[in-house]
């Protein structure tokens, strides 16, 4: 079971890593774009430590909430005070939008899954930032213990209930 999960997660991380590389390529090639540009919105606030982990956190959040960031962004626009008074609201970046919905994840599926999502979104793993990379064995172990294992446990529990 653990081997199957590891293989599945490796495929998922590889896919997310490729997405992160594509975003990096677009930003390097074209620079910071306007606020409406998706790649710009992801990184404009400089709060994302690791794009791959952030993308995985967003993916886990979207799976939990059964929606993507686009409808969440639209809900934010519609509920914004600026919209109520007839002013175009500023677009929230993806980091702010994801963090804003973290509490909902806690309510939907519980602490362990939500904490794994939060760790991925904020890159909240032990150790110095310079060592928070899959190139370091300790980081890989911390990632497995604090992100993969809780998500797997949640999945296994859901399978038993279903």
Secondary structure, 3 states (H helix, E strand, C coil): CHHHHHHHHHHHHHHHHHHHHHHHHHHHHHCCCCCCCHHHHHHCCCCCCCHHHHHHHHHHHHHHHCCCHHHHHHHHHHHCHHHHCCCCCCCCCHHHHHHHCHHHHHHHHCHHHHHHHHHHHHCCCCCCHHHCCCCCHHHHHHHHHHHHHHHHHHHHHHHHHC
